[in-house]
Amino acid sequence: MTSLVSMNRFVVVLLAVLLSGVHPTVTYAEPSPEMLREFIRAYLAQQEKLQGAFAIVDPRTGGLRRLELVRVHERVGKTGDYYYSCTDMKDVQTGDLLDLDFDVEDLGGKFGLVDIRIHKDNGSPRYTYDENDNLIPLP
């Protein structure tokens, strides 16, 4: 009987809220840096499992680079609507060390990969950003 009374009170309160036009809001928390890093790790692990290595076309050469994850950087940032983090990747054919930037969007608790760019090749940056977060290619 007590649970029936509690249920009736809940229904009455719920109806009062709905009829009042005031709706409770759900606040969505920002994802943690570790959640974003883990998403990137899982994405790369899946690609390595499917293809033997992570493959990306090098825009400078047009060639396909096959890479293995060395590490995901600790720093996670946000530019506009997207989060970003960097990885160190090793080219399995040449041994070159590449720094890749991953742009990730938060889709209400699920993540989507937006873009991946080769930022550095053996420590040499291919681009930088201006004060408005615009990408500036370097020679």
Helices and strands as residue ranges (DSSP letters): H 2-20, H 33-51, E 54-57, E 64-79, E 82-91, E 97-106, E 111-121, E 124-125, E 127-129, E 135-137
